[in-house]
Amino acid sequence: MTIKTAEALLNELIRSVRPPSGCPMQITELKPATSDLPNWAASVRDLPRDAHVRYESAVIELRRQNLVVDWEGVPESPDGERRIIVDTVSSPRHW
């Protein structure tokens, strides 16, 4: 099984959710205590109801398929504790 990059995971989440323009979506690195926990968490702000339903469904499915993502190439946050990748959808993509 190939491990997906954090960037690829975020892109897949955006394609699944189809958020409105200006909506930032992010994936944050987690340091799991055990190997059966994910090494990432998704977050988003202020989604319309239909997009929120898609978001919840997409996160569940992405977690099922990608418990661990590859964070190589994503710079560490200023606090050095975790890495964060963000994409603010500037215009609706071809959903």
C-alpha positions in Angstrom: 0.0 0.0 0.0 1.3 3.5 -0.9 1.2 6.2 1.7 -0.4 9.3 0.5 1.3 12.7 1.0 -0.4 15.3 3.2 -0.8 17.5 0.1 -2.5 14.7 -1.9 -4.8 14.0 1.1 -5.8 17.7 1.4 -6.5 17.9 -2.4 -8.7 14.8 -2.1 -10.5 16.2 0.8 -11.1 19.5 -1.1 -12.4 17.5 -4.2 -14.8 15.5 -1.9 -16.1 18.5 0.1 -16.3 21.1 -2.7 -16.1 24.0 -0.3 -17.1 27.5 -1.3 -14.6 30.1 -2.4 -12.5 31.6 0.4 -13.0 28.5 2.7 -9.6 27.5 4.2 -9.2 23.7 4.8 -6.2 22.3 6.6 -4.6 19.1 7.6 -2.5 19.1 10.8 0.1 16.6 11.8 -0.6 14.6 14.9 1.9 12.6 17.0 -0.1 9.5 17.7 0.6 7.6 20.9 0.0 4.3 19.2 0.2 3.0 15.6 -3.5 2.4 15.4 -4.2 6.2 15.6 -4.0 8.6 12.7 -1.1 11.0 12.3 -3.3 13.7 10.9 -6.4 15.8 11.6 -8.5 17.8 9.3 -10.2 21.1 10.1 -12.3 23.6 8.3 -14.3 26.8 9.2 -17.8 27.9 8.4 -19.1 25.5 5.8 -22.7 25.5 4.5 -24.7 22.5 5.7 -24.4 20.5 2.5 -20.6 21.0 2.4 -20.4 20.1 6.1 -22.1 16.8 5.5 -19.7 16.0 2.7 -16.8 17.1 4.9 -17.7 14.7 7.7 -18.3 11.9 5.3 -15.0 12.5 3.5 -12.9 12.7 6.7 -14.3 9.4 7.9 -13.5 7.7 4.6 -10.1 9.3 4.3 -9.2 8.2 7.8 -10.4 4.7 7.0 -8.2 4.6 3.9 -5.2 6.7 5.1 -4.5 6.4 8.8 -1.0 7.6 8.2 0.1 10.3 5.7 3.6 11.3 4.5 4.5 14.7 5.9 7.8 15.0 4.0 8.1 18.3 2.2 5.7 20.1 4.5 7.6 22.7 6.7 7.2 22.5 10.4 5.2 25.1 12.2 7.0 27.9 14.0 6.6 26.1 17.3 8.2 23.0 15.8 5.5 20.8 17.3 3.6 19.9 14.1 3.3 20.5 10.4 0.2 22.1 8.9 -0.9 22.3 5.3 -3.6 24.8 4.3 -5.4 25.5 1.1 -7.9 28.4 0.9 -10.1 27.7 -2.0 -9.9 30.9 -4.1 -12.5 29.9 -6.6 -14.8 26.9 -7.0 -12.8 24.2 -8.9 -14.5 22.1 -11.4 -16.5 20.0 -9.0 
